[in-house]
């Protein structure tokens, strides 16, 4: 493949093949080289130039407003190369590399462009620095080869084979082998280049200097032996090259045979082991080198390969494979996290880890975990405060979540605290003002986003603790808590943290003053009751009897007020639940009533019995005014139709069945972080949980710390109530049997008596109850043909209510239904 270069004389770009494999750019109109009309050529060139200038202006405007547009950077650099604007091209490449790592091909283009424009030894250091920057960012065999060739061709000391130049080249070759010598598919190219370099030195050595020549021969032989001990592709051809080279040195070997005859035992053993290692990896190499698969499949193949190498236990080979995977998938955060985690476990400290982290955050700047690990890695490596502060400030400029930003601030503060409290020898002691400044910046930022959250509480609690314990400033610690209360005054945990600090310090008066300030506040859930009970416990443990009595005097009205409010809320919720349940039952009954009668034979029979008789034998639907239908009443001793009743229960909605059975527990004092799953796990040992209804504030949507838990039967409910006062997420739960009739007992008793009467005696009992309410009337009017169905305590026909009984009459025996019928028939 021919390479793209700049002509230093004409300052124009000559290209046969654009090596830039990044985002392609729309092709520009081609010029016709065969045209002989100079005016036409000039006009075409002017048009192309105008189009490129327009594209440059568009890209410059885009990059000025959105410098993070990677594709715009790539296209901008490509057009600048085409028009050979050298200064802008350098600036564009530097600007892009400030934000993004460049691909190996982009580094090769940059180095070769600079080499073609600059001549002489003055340009060599700048170009050499470009190659150094390139090989640092990604693993690339071709970039290392270009770097090695450039040094051999352009470094005067290396070209002249001076001792310093030879030593420099050898060091560079060794660095290349350390970085990529274990590359299974392409690493042999670096070994071959190294051997050729040493062979060139041997050829340039004076033939009369036998000692120098023998020494150089041994160098080449050592490189061969090292290469043969490393698994590579074409290992057999390397063996043949080695044997041929030994023959050239006068050793008697069969150069055409691939066996190990004539080779020293240790070399043969190392070769066999390397060949076995290669054979064990060849199928994995084929998987990651396939072109007919998606990126996700290829990444998975890399991960499979990495698991294999990690099981082999060679960290160098694992790191090499990670570098190969990173080159293929540079913006995979999962891969970078896995890579850095492996290095943290194996290497712990060292410049290798910090270098990898610096590349990781440059490729994936929006992953907060990488920045946190980077800060910890710098601290382990005893980096300077200036370097750590620079990385921290750079991380704050990235797009991260609030939780990631909070984790970054806390990690930074942790590092400062450790350096102040446990300074390392040889390092300057840091001033506490750095911690205070970091806390202040964090508080100003998070106060507008994390109001009334555990994150903001954690930040300020940590700050107050350091002010008190590390800086020994009680007033500053109190100031931290006071500033938090201004932001999170309705957060119970904030008050509790402040009170706890004062109580632990023995400042009883200050703690009591805080209780007086907050006991009347309204907190979510059962927080208002909790702070009252907490005050009483505090006075019991720290205060005098008078203090305790005064606290009781303050707290008791507040608790009564809260209890009344809770009762009203519970009654309201229960009433809403009952109304919803009744509505569901009506809806269900309505749905059942819409089912055709042929599906229910019992219903057809009942309807037939209730069908009105025809008047005067005619087909008339009008009832005789003197007639009423009679419904057959089941005797009390009859057993109910269990099967039909069970079917009806199954058809009822779940909530209706729960309210009907009343196997419900009311749970209070729940941690506001708890959800349905926490409660379900809490009652898992009891079992029988049917439904959980966690109550939330209708305005804020936050948990109120209250819940109803429905159980399948009363046995499970009793077991659940037995868990009263047990802990869940740090709070003691209050569990009791739910009483939906609370606050409506009188109404319930009246309704229950009527319902029981109606249930036991049907329409007759209902009619009797209606008559019993009309106490002002002694006469009972019986209408219709079903008068025999009246209750037994109704006076018989012909008997007046005020007429006294005679002795002859005595106690009249109640008449049966048949006797009543006979009386009516005779009359």
ChimeraX attribute file (.defattr): number of C-alpha atoms within 10 A of each C-alpha:
attribute: neighborCount
match mode: 1-to-1
recipient: residues
	/A:1	7
	/A:2	9
	/A:3	13
	/A:4	19
	/A:5	21
	/A:6	22
	/A:7	14
	/A:8	16
	/A:9	8
	/A:10	8
	/A:11	14
	/A:12	15
	/A:13	17
	/A:14	15
	/A:15	13
	/A:16	10
	/A:17	10
	/A:18	16
	/A:19	15
	/A:20	17
	/A:21	11
	/A:22	15
	/A:23	13
	/A:24	12
	/A:25	13
	/A:26	7
	/A:27	6
	/A:28	9
	/A:29	11
	/A:30	9
	/A:31	12
	/A:32	10
	/A:33	7
	/A:34	7
	/A:35	10
	/A:36	9
	/A:37	8
	/A:38	9
	/A:39	10
	/A:40	13
	/A:41	16
	/A:42	11
	/A:43	11
	/A:44	16
	/A:45	15
	/A:46	12
	/A:47	13
	/A:48	16
	/A:49	13
	/A:50	12
	/A:51	14
	/A:52	17
	/A:53	15
	/A:54	12
	/A:55	15
	/A:56	17
	/A:57	13
	/A:58	13
	/A:59	20
	/A:60	17
	/A:61	12
	/A:62	15
	/A:63	16
	/A:64	10
	/A:65	9
	/A:66	12
	/A:67	15
	/A:68	14
	/A:69	15
	/A:70	15
	/A:71	13
	/A:72	20
	/A:73	22
	/A:74	21
	/A:75	19
	/A:76	22
	/A:77	21
	/A:78	19
	/A:79	18
	/A:80	20
	/A:81	23
	/A:82	15
	/A:83	15
	/A:84	20
	/A:85	15
	/A:86	16
	/A:87	9
	/A:88	14
	/A:89	19
	/A:90	15
	/A:91	12
	/A:92	18
	/A:93	18
	/A:94	13
	/A:95	13
	/A:96	19
	/A:97	13
	/A:98	11
	/A:99	15
	/A:100	18
	/A:101	19
	/A:102	20
	/A:103	18
	/A:104	23
	/A:105	18
	/A:106	19
	/A:107	22
	/A:108	24
	/A:109	19
	/A:110	20
	/A:111	21
	/A:112	21
	/A:113	21
	/A:114	21
	/A:115	21
	/A:116	13
	/A:117	15
	/A:118	15
	/A:119	12
	/A:120	8
	/A:121	11
	/A:122	9
	/A:123	14
	/A:124	18
	/A:125	11
	/A:126	15
	/A:127	21
	/A:128	18
	/A:129	11
	/A:130	17
	/A:131	23
	/A:132	15
	/A:133	14
	/A:134	25
	/A:135	18
	/A:136	14
	/A:137	24
	/A:138	20
	/A:139	24
	/A:140	21
	/A:141	22
	/A:142	15
	/A:143	19
	/A:144	25
	/A:145	15
	/A:146	15
	/A:147	24
	/A:148	19
	/A:149	13
	/A:150	18
	/A:151	20
	/A:152	20
	/A:153	13
	/A:154	17
	/A:155	19
	/A:156	14
	/A:157	18
	/A:158	19
	/A:159	14
	/A:160	13
	/A:161	18
	/A:162	12
	/A:163	11
	/A:164	12
	/A:165	18
	/A:166	19
	/A:167	14
	/A:168	17
	/A:169	22
	/A:170	16
	/A:171	12
	/A:172	17
	/A:173	22
	/A:174	16
	/A:175	13
	/A:176	23
	/A:177	19
	/A:178	12
	/A:179	21
	/A:180	25
	/A:181	24
	/A:182	22
	/A:183	23
	/A:184	20
	/A:185	15
	/A:186	16
	/A:187	21
	/A:188	25
	/A:189	16
	/A:190	24
	/A:191	21
	/A:192	15
	/A:193	15
	/A:194	23
	/A:195	19
	/A:196	13
	/A:197	18
	/A:198	19
	/A:199	16
	/A:200	12
	/A:201	15
	/A:202	19
	/A:203	12
	/A:204	11
	/A:205	15
	/A:206	11
	/A:207	11
	/A:208	8
	/A:209	9
	/A:210	11
	/A:211	10
	/A:212	14
	/A:213	18
	/A:214	11
	/A:215	12
	/A:216	18
	/A:217	16
	/A:218	12
	/A:219	16
	/A:220	20
	/A:221	16
	/A:222	13
	/A:223	15
	/A:224	22
	/A:225	18
	/A:226	14
	/A:227	26
	/A:228	25
	/A:229	20
	/A:230	22
	/A:231	28
	/A:232	25
	/A:233	19
	/A:234	11
	/A:235	19
	/A:236	16
	/A:237	11
	/A:238	18
	/A:239	22
	/A:240	18
	/A:241	15
	/A:242	20
	/A:243	26
	/A:244	18
	/A:245	17
	/A:246	18
	/A:247	14
	/A:248	12
	/A:249	10
	/A:250	8
	/A:251	12
	/A:252	12
	/A:253	17
	/A:254	16
	/A:255	18
	/A:256	10
	/A:257	13
	/A:258	13
	/A:259	14
	/A:260	18
	/A:261	13
	/A:262	12
	/A:263	14
	/A:264	9
	/A:265	11
	/A:266	11
	/A:267	16
	/A:268	19
	/A:269	15
	/A:270	18
	/A:271	23
	/A:272	16
	/A:273	16
	/A:274	19
	/A:275	20
	/A:276	13
	/A:277	15
	/A:278	19
	/A:279	14
	/A:280	13
	/A:281	18
	/A:282	16
	/A:283	12
	/A:284	17
	/A:285	17
	/A:286	12
	/A:287	18
	/A:288	20
	/A:289	14
	/A:290	10
	/A:291	10
	/A:292	8
	/A:293	11
	/A:294	10
	/A:295	12
	/A:296	10
	/A:297	13
	/A:298	20
	/A:299	18
	/A:300	14
	/A:301	19
	/A:302	24
	/A:303	18
	/A:304	15
	/A:305	21
	/A:306	20
	/A:307	12
	/A:308	15
	/A:309	18
	/A:310	15
	/A:311	10
	/A:312	11
	/A:313	10
	/A:314	10
	/A:315	15
	/A:316	13
	/A:317	19
	/A:318	23
	/A:319	19
	/A:320	20
	/A:321	22
	/A:322	23
	/A:323	23
	/A:324	18
	/A:325	23
	/A:326	23
	/A:327	16
	/A:328	17
	/A:329	17
	/A:330	21
	/A:331	16
	/A:332	15
	/A:333	20
	/A:334	10
	/A:335	19
	/A:336	26
	/A:337	18
	/A:338	13
	/A:339	22
	/A:340	21
	/A:341	15
	/A:342	18
	/A:343	21
	/A:344	15
	/A:345	9
	/A:346	10
	/A:347	12
	/A:348	14
	/A:349	17
	/A:350	15
	/A:351	12
	/A:352	11
	/A:353	21
	/A:354	23
	/A:355	15
	/A:356	19
	/A:357	24
	/A:358	16
	/A:359	18
	/A:360	26
	/A:361	24
	/A:362	18
	/A:363	21
	/A:364	20
	/A:365	22
	/A:366	18
	/A:367	21
	/A:368	24
	/A:369	16
	/A:370	22
	/A:371	28
	/A:372	20
	/A:373	19
	/A:374	25
	/A:375	24
	/A:376	18
	/A:377	23
	/A:378	23
	/A:379	21
	/A:380	14
	/A:381	15
	/A:382	14
	/A:383	14
	/A:384	12
	/A:385	17
	/A:386	9
	/A:387	12
	/A:388	20
	/A:389	13
	/A:390	10
	/A:391	17
	/A:392	19
	/A:393	10
	/A:394	13
	/A:395	23
	/A:396	14
	/A:397	10
	/A:398	16
	/A:399	13
	/A:400	16
	/A:401	12
	/A:402	15
	/A:403	12
	/A:404	17
	/A:405	22
	/A:406	21
	/A:407	17
	/A:408	22
	/A:409	19
	/A:410	19
	/A:411	18
	/A:412	21
	/A:413	19
	/A:414	15
	/A:415	18
	/A:416	21
	/A:417	18
	/A:418	12
	/A:419	18
	/A:420	17
	/A:421	12
	/A:422	10
	/A:423	14
	/A:424	12
	/A:425	7
	/A:426	6
	/A:427	12
	/A:428	12
	/A:429	13
	/A:430	15
	/A:431	11
	/A:432	16
	/A:433	10
	/A:434	13
	/A:435	20
	/A:436	16
	/A:437	11
	/A:438	16
	/A:439	22
	/A:440	14
	/A:441	11
	/A:442	19
	/A:443	20
	/A:444	10
	/A:445	14
	/A:446	16
	/A:447	15
	/A:448	9
	/A:449	11
	/A:450	17
	/A:451	16
	/A:452	19
	/A:453	14
	/A:454	13
	/A:455	16
	/A:456	22
	/A:457	21
	/A:458	14
	/A:459	18
	/A:460	24
	/A:461	20
	/A:462	18
	/A:463	22
	/A:464	25
	/A:465	18
	/A:466	19
	/A:467	22
	/A:468	17
	/A:469	11
	/A:470	13
	/A:471	15
	/A:472	12
	/A:473	14
	/A:474	16
	/A:475	12
	/A:476	16
	/A:477	23
	/A:478	18
	/A:479	13
	/A:480	22
	/A:481	23
	/A:482	17
	/A:483	13
	/A:484	24
	/A:485	18
	/A:486	9
	/A:487	16
	/A:488	21
	/A:489	19
	/A:490	17
	/A:491	21
	/A:492	21
	/A:493	18
	/A:494	25
	/A:495	23
	/A:496	17
	/A:497	17
	/A:498	22
	/A:499	22
	/A:500	14
	/A:501	19
	/A:502	19
	/A:503	17
	/A:504	10
	/A:505	11
	/A:506	12
	/A:507	14
	/A:508	17
	/A:509	13
	/A:510	14
	/A:511	23
	/A:512	20
	/A:513	11
	/A:514	17
	/A:515	21
	/A:516	16
	/A:517	11
	/A:518	19
	/A:519	23
	/A:520	16
	/A:521	15
	/A:522	17
	/A:523	19
	/A:524	17
	/A:525	21
	/A:526	20
	/A:527	23
	/A:528	20
	/A:529	20
	/A:530	17
	/A:531	23
	/A:532	23
	/A:533	18
	/A:534	15
	/A:535	22
	/A:536	21
	/A:537	14
	/A:538	20
	/A:539	21
	/A:540	15
	/A:541	10
	/A:542	17
	/A:543	17
	/A:544	11
	/A:545	11
	/A:546	10
	/A:547	16
	/A:548	19
	/A:549	15
	/A:550	13
	/A:551	23
	/A:552	18
	/A:553	11
	/A:554	15
	/A:555	21
	/A:556	13
	/A:557	11
	/A:558	18
	/A:559	19
	/A:560	12
	/A:561	12
	/A:562	16
	/A:563	13
	/A:564	12
	/A:565	12
	/A:566	14
	/A:567	14
	/A:568	14
	/A:569	12
	/A:570	19
	/A:571	18
	/A:572	14
	/A:573	14
	/A:574	19
	/A:575	15
	/A:576	12
	/A:577	16
	/A:578	17
	/A:579	12
	/A:580	14
	/A:581	21
	/A:582	15
	/A:583	13
	/A:584	17
	/A:585	18
	/A:586	13
	/A:587	14
	/A:588	16
	/A:589	14
	/A:590	11
	/A:591	10
	/A:592	12
	/A:593	10
	/A:594	9
	/A:595	10
	/A:596	10
	/A:597	13
	/A:598	9
	/A:599	9
	/A:600	10
	/A:601	10
	/A:602	11
	/A:603	13
	/A:604	14
	/A:605	12
	/A:606	12
	/A:607	12
	/A:608	10
	/A:609	14
	/A:610	13
	/A:611	12
	/A:612	16
	/A:613	18
	/A:614	13
	/A:615	12
	/A:616	8
	/A:617	7
	/A:618	8
	/A:619	9
	/A:620	12
	/A:621	11
	/A:622	10
	/A:623	14
	/A:624	14
	/A:625	7
	/A:626	8
	/A:627	13
	/A:628	16
	/A:629	14
	/A:630	11
	/A:631	12
	/A:632	9
	/A:633	11
	/A:634	12
	/A:635	9
	/A:636	9
	/A:637	6
	/A:638	7
	/A:639	8
	/A:640	10
	/A:641	8
	/A:642	9
	/A:643	9
	/A:644	10
	/A:645	11
	/A:646	11
	/A:647	10
	/A:648	13
	/A:649	14
	/A:650	11
	/A:651	15
	/A:652	18
	/A:653	14
	/A:654	15
	/A:655	19
	/A:656	20
	/A:657	18
	/A:658	19
	/A:659	17
	/A:660	12
	/A:661	14
	/A:662	19
	/A:663	23
	/A:664	29
	/A:665	22
	/A:666	18
	/A:667	21
	/A:668	18
	/A:669	21
	/A:670	26
	/A:671	23
	/A:672	18
	/A:673	10
	/A:674	14
	/A:675	16
	/A:676	14
	/A:677	10
	/A:678	14
	/A:679	18
	/A:680	17
	/A:681	12
	/A:682	16
	/A:683	17
	/A:684	12
	/A:685	10
	/A:686	19
	/A:687	17
	/A:688	18
	/A:689	20
	/A:690	16
	/A:691	17
	/A:692	18
	/A:693	13
	/A:694	18
	/A:695	16
	/A:696	17
	/A:697	12
	/A:698	9
	/A:699	6
	/A:700	7
	/A:701	9
	/A:702	14
	/A:703	20
	/A:704	21
	/A:705	23
	/A:706	22
	/A:707	22
	/A:708	20
	/A:709	25
	/A:710	25
	/A:711	24
	/A:712	18
	/A:713	16
	/A:714	15
	/A:715	13
	/A:716	19
	/A:717	24
	/A:718	17
	/A:719	15
	/A:720	25
	/A:721	18
	/A:722	13
	/A:723	17
	/A:724	14
	/A:725	13
	/A:726	13
	/A:727	14
	/A:728	16
	/A:729	12
	/A:730	9
	/A:731	14
	/A:732	16
	/A:733	20
	/A:734	18
	/A:735	21
	/A:736	19
	/A:737	18
	/A:738	19
	/A:739	15
	/A:740	19
	/A:741	14
	/A:742	15
	/A:743	14
	/A:744	10
	/A:745	11
	/A:746	11
	/A:747	10
	/A:748	13
	/A:749	12
	/A:750	10
	/A:751	12
	/A:752	12
	/A:753	11
	/A:754	14
	/A:755	14
	/A:756	12
	/A:757	17
	/A:758	17
	/A:759	12
	/A:760	15
	/A:761	17
	/A:762	16
	/A:763	16
	/A:764	18
	/A:765	20
	/A:766	17
	/A:767	14
	/A:768	17
	/A:769	14
	/A:770	11
	/A:771	15
	/A:772	12
	/A:773	9
	/A:774	10
	/A:775	8
	/A:776	7
	/A:777	9
	/A:778	12
	/A:779	10
	/A:780	11
	/A:781	7
	/A:782	11
	/A:783	10
	/A:784	12
	/A:785	14
	/A:786	17
	/A:787	16
	/A:788	17
	/A:789	14
	/A:790	16
	/A:791	14
	/A:792	12
	/A:793	8
	/A:794	11
	/A:795	15
	/A:796	13
	/A:797	9
	/A:798	6
	/A:799	10
	/A:800	11
	/A:801	13
	/A:802	7
	/A:803	7
	/A:804	9
	/A:805	11
	/A:806	8
	/A:807	7
	/A:808	6
	/A:809	8
	/A:810	8
	/A:811	9
	/A:812	8
	/A:813	7
	/A:814	13
	/A:815	11
	/A:816	11
	/A:817	14
	/A:818	10
	/A:819	12
	/A:820	16
	/A:821	15
	/A:822	10
	/A:823	11
	/A:824	12
	/A:825	8
	/A:826	6
	/A:827	6
